[in-house]
């Protein structure tokens, strides 16, 4: 249990954050907010610090790999800075003479952010930059294994703050050792809660009494149809599935392949380092992946050689193997391969045709991952539209490496983010990528304008023609 002094320490941190935010907001300019965001961004992007953060993240969490962490820290932050460059988050942001409404940007106050061990530097940095850009202070609650990387990131940010005269209290974290009680107190005393990570944390956020933004579970399912460029699809899937050892919630977890191209696609996967495990051997993989019914931590986000050894496949797959594709047909709680695996393992389903593939994908996402995203490799764009009208998802990612595309890319129009809202399907309050607009609120100055009152006939004439008065 936490001693009362532990919660008092949280109250003190939150009070300091609130005072720092008020001073940050008083007499603020857009330049002040922009400089603060730039300071936080450079703290993680400066190459030597980026590498140090990546190395510490892998060392302390045991998840992912250093080169990909470096790439993620750099590209996610660079993309975010591109997205917010020139965006007005201070003063008048909209003045509509027709409606007589002027909108004034206002900070929310103190943001409380719960961040995961899978991205212990990139996700906090993303939240911090968005918060500062909009005039807020922020207090982070990292997962226990993410504490060292988060602490290092904050030290780098504070060093940048010293260069431009900003208060360290604008960016703080819950002191170690973390606890549910400490995090709960932070959630309850923040002005807005942002949660990325376990669904238990998301549920706690939505019930803490503070306005909250949480994101849903990932379990990305990707359809490959008979019109797809199979080699391109296999290359993109392999790059995405293996990036940072599948730590991303946007990493492919299930591939649904139309029968007409199934064998050819399996061959294309093999050329990209995807080793096939036939359905007859799938039970053996399940037993290794979920011993005693729980996901095996020895395989979570590990390199290919570790994954192969833990699965008992040493000497049974090519030396060039980068990930494992396991044939299966089952979906639901009794078929764990249909869920998220957080490893270099993907489930492989065979479908008679595109309609059958759509049905399989829908059932997988209804089991786990509803709202998050679905991928499609195709030469027929109308099929993407079909999925967008049928599947319970907020994103249909077309002909792209999924984990690079879903959170924003330089080659698509989604905002850069590490937190994807999943709408009501995923039990979330947002259905878009978390971005700067969620860290700001507005005051509207409303003026009188000439009356715009319609007649009853203008509104109901068409209805009366059908139904009568």
N, C-alpha and C positions, 0 to 999 in steps of 0.2 A: 504493500500500500504506500501511497505517497503521503509524506508528512505535510502538515499545513504550510510549512515553510516553502515546500516545493511549489505549491500553488500561489503563494505570496510572491515568489520569484517571477512566475508567469505574469501576475498582475503588474509587477514593477516593469517588466519588459514591455507589456502592452501600453502602460502609461507613458513610458519613454518614447515608444513609437508614435503615440498619439500627439505628444508634444512636438516631436520632430516633424511630423506631418503638418501640423498647424503652422509651424515656422516655415516649412517648405512652401506651403500654399500662400502664406501672407506675402503680399507684394510680389507674387510669382510672375514670371514671364514664360512664354513658350520656349525661349532659349534656355532658361533654367531647367525646365523639364527635359528638353532635348539633350542637354549636356549630361544630366544625370543618367539618362538611358544609355548614352554613348559610353559613359564611364563604366557602367555595369557590363556592357557588351565587350568593351576592350579588355576587361578583367578576365574574361574567359577566352577571348579570341587571340590574345597575344600568344604567339606560338609556344614559347617556353612554358607559360602558365597552362595553356591548353594541354600540352603533353603531361605536365605534372598532375593535372586534374584527371586526365584519362588513366594514367598509371595508378593513381591512388584509388580511383573508382573500381578498377578491375581487381586490384589487390585486396580491397576491403570488402567488396560485395561478392567477388568470385563470379561475376556475371559479365558476359561480353568479352571484347578484346580491345586492346589499346589502339591499334590503327583506326578501327571503325569509330571508337569513341572520339578520337581526335577529329575525324571527319564530321561526325554528328555535331559535336560542340561548335565546330566552325560553321558548317553550312546552315544549321538551324538558326544560329545567331545572326549570321550574315543575311539570311532570308528575312528574318524578323526585322532587322534594321532597314532593309529595303522596303518592307511593307509599311513601316511607320515613318519613313523619311517624308517630311513635308506635311504630315498629318497634323491638323490643328486639334489640340487637346486642351487649350487654354483660351479663355475669353469667348467672344462670339464665334460660333462655328456654323451658324446658319441664320440668315435673315430673309424671310419670305414676305415681301410686301403684299402679295396677293392674299395671304391668310392673316397678315398682321402679326405673325409670330416670329420672335427672335429667340434662338436657342443659345444658351450660355453653357459652356463646358464646366463641370465641377468635379473635383476629386470625390471618390467614395470615402476615403479616410484611411483606415488600417486594414490591409488585406491579410487574411490568414490563409496560408497555402500549405497543404499537405502534399509531399512529393515522394516519388517511389525510389526504390534502390536500383531499378533497371536503368534509370537515367539520372544519377545523383548530382550531376552538374548541369546538363543541358536543360532539364525541366525547371529547376530552380531559377536558372538564368533567364529563361523565357518569361517566367512569372514576374521576376524582379524587374526586367526591362519594361514590360507592359505596365506594371504598377507605377514605376517612376515616370514613365512617359506621360501618365495621366495624373501626376501630382500626388500619388499615394505613398504611404509607408507600407512595408510588408514584413511579416514575421513568418518564418518557415518552420515546418515541423517535418524533418526528414525521417525516413525509416531508420531503424537502428543501424543497419549496415551502411546507410548513406550518410551518416553523421560526419565522418572524417572529410569526405569530399565536399559536403555542403559547408563545413567550417572553413576549409581551405578557400572555397569560392568566396565566402564572405570576407575573408582576410584580404583577398585580392581586390575585391570591390571597395573595401574601406581604404585600401592604399590609393586607389584611383580617386576616391572621394576627397582624400587629403589634398590632392593636386588642385581641386576646384572648390574647396571650402564647403563641402557638404557634411552633414551630421551622420555619423556612423549609425545612429539609432533609426535612420530611415530603412535600413535593411538589417534584420536580426533573425535569430533562430532560437527555437526552444532549446534550452541547455540540456546537454547529456547528463545522465542517461534519460532517454525519452520514456514516456509512459502514456497510456491511454488517458489517464487523468489530466496530465499536463496538456496534451493535445486538445482534450475536451474543453479545458478552461480557455485555451487560445481560441478555439472555435466560437465559444459562447461570447467572448469579449471582442471579437473582430467586427468590422462593419460589413465585410463580405468574405465568404469562405470559398476557396478554389481547391478542389481535391482531384488529384490524379493518382491512381493506384488501385488498391484492393477495393472490391465492392463493399466490404464491411466499412471501410473508411468513408466511402461515398454515402452509404446509408446513414452513418453517424452525422455526416455533414448536413444532410437534408433534414435531420431531426434535431439539430442543435439549437434552433431558434434564431439563427443568423441567416440572412439571405445567402444562398449557396449555389455554386456551380460545380457539379460533379460530372464525371464522364463515365460512359458505360464500358463493359467488358469487350475486349477484342476477341475475335475468333474468325479471322478473315477467310472467306471462301471465294475461290476463283474458278470461273468456268472457262474452259477452252473449247471452242466450237469448231465445226468442220471447215469454217472459212478462215480460220486464224493462220497467221504465219507461225508455224510451229517452232522453228528454230529461234525466231525472235522472242516468242512467248517463253520458251524454255530458258533462254538466256536471262530474260528479265526476272522470271520467277526465281531462278537460282541466285542471282545477285541479291534480290530482296530477301529471300529465305535465309541466306547465310550472313547477311549484314549484321554486325555486332552480335553474332551468334543467336539471332532471333529474339533479342530482348524487346523489340518493338511490338506494341499491341497491333500494329499494322502488318506484321509478318504473316505470310500465307500459312494457314493451318490446314486447309483442305483444298484439293484440286478436284474439280468435277469435269471429266473429259468425255466428249461425245464419242460414241462407239466407232464411228467411221474413221476417226483419226487417232484412236486410243493407242494402238501399237506404235504408230509413227511418232506420236508425242512422247511415249515412254522412251523410245530410242533417242529423241531429241534431248530429253532430260538426262539420259545417260551421258550424252556428249558434253553436258554441262556439269557433270559430277553428281548427278542424282542416281543413287543406287536403289533398285526396286526390291522390295520384299513382298513376295506373293501372298495372297490372301490366306493360303494354307499355313503360313508361318506367322500370321499377324498376332495370334494369341501369345506367342512367345515374346513378341515385342511389347505387347500390352503388359505382360507380367513384369518385364524389366522396367517399363516406364512408370507403372503404377504399382509397385510392390505394396501389399497390404492396403490397396485402394487409394494411396496417396501418391501424387506426382513425385518422382524420384529426384531429390535435390542434387544428386550427383551428376545429373544430366542437364540441369537447367542452364541454358545459355552458355554451353560449353563448346570448345573447339571440336572439329570433326573427329579427330582421333579419339578424344575422350568419349564422345557420343557413340562411336562405333564400338569401343571397348565395353562401355556400360551396357549396350544393347546385346552384347555377346556376338557381334558380327565380325570380329577380328579374323582376317584371312578368308572371309566369306564374301567380301565386297571388294571392288577394285581399289588399288592404292590411291587413285585420283578422286575417290568419293568425297564430296563436300557436304552432302545431306542425304537423308533416307526418306524414300517415298514408300509408304505401306499401303498395300491394297486393302480395302475394306468396303463394306456395304451398310453396316449398322449405323444408326443415328439415335442419340438420346443418352440418358444417364447410365444405361447398361453398356454403352459403347464409348468408352473414354476417348478413343481415337477421333471421335467427332467433335471433341472440345479443344480448347486452347492447350498447347503443349509447351510453349516457351523453350523450344529446343530446335535443333536442326532436323526435326522429324515432321513430315507432312503426310496427311491422310490422302489417299488416292481413290476416287470413286469413278465408276464407269456408268455412263448414262446412254440410253438408247438413242436419244436425239436431244435437240436444244430444249424442247418443252420438258422432257424428263430431267435434264440437267437443272433447269430452273426450279423444278419441284424439289429436287434433292438439295439444292443450295438453300432454298427457303426453309426446308425442314431443319437443316443444320443450324441456320441462324436463329430460328425459333427456339432451338435447344440452347444455344449459347451464342452471344454476339449480336443479337438483334439491334438494329439501329446504327451499328458502327460503319461497316462498309462491305461492299462486294466487288470483286474484280471480274473483268471480262476480257478475254483475248478473242478478237473477232475481226472479220473484214466487213461486217454488216452493222453499221451504226444504229439501225432501227432496233436491233436487239438490246442495245444499251438502254434505249428509251423504254423498251418492254420491261426490262428489269426494274427500271426506275418507277414503273407504275404498279409493279406486282410485289417486289421483294420488300420486307420490312427493313429498310436501310436508308441512311442519310447521304450515302455517297456510292456512286457507281464509278469505279476506276477503270477506264478503258485503255487497253493496250499499253499499260505502264507497269513498272516494277512497283509493287503495291506499297511497300514500307517507305519508299522514297516519295511516292505521290500523295498518299492520304494526308500527311501532315504538311502539305504545301511543297511545291517544287519550283525550280526556276523555269520549268517547262509546262506548268499548268497554273491556273488562276486561283487555287486555294491559298488562303493565308498560311504562312509558316507557323506551325504549332506542334506541341507534343501532347496535346490534350484534345481529343475529338469528341464533341458532344454527340449523343446518340438519340436525341429526341425522346418522345414518350415510349418508343419501342424499347429503349435501353434504360428507361426510368430517369431520364435527364431533363433539366430545365432548358437546355439549348440543343439545337440540331445542327450546329455548325462548328468549325474549328474555333477553339478558344483564341481570341485575339484582343487587340487593344480596346475595341469598343466595349468589351465586357468589363473593363476596369474604369469606366467613366460613367457619370450620370449628368443629366442636363436640367437646367432651369429654363422654363419657357416664359418669356414675357409676352403676354397676350393683349393685343389692342383691338378695339372695336373696328369693324369693317362694314361696308354696305351689306344690308340684309341679303341672304341667299336662301330664301324659303320657297320650296317648290309647291305647286298646287297638288291636290289629291289626284287630279286627272293625270298629271305628269308621272306620278309614281305608279298608279294602279290601272291605267287604261288597258294595257296589254292583259293584265290579270282579269279584269272585268270582262274582256272580250271572250275569255275562256270559261270563267266560272260564274260570271254575272255578279251583280252587286247584292 
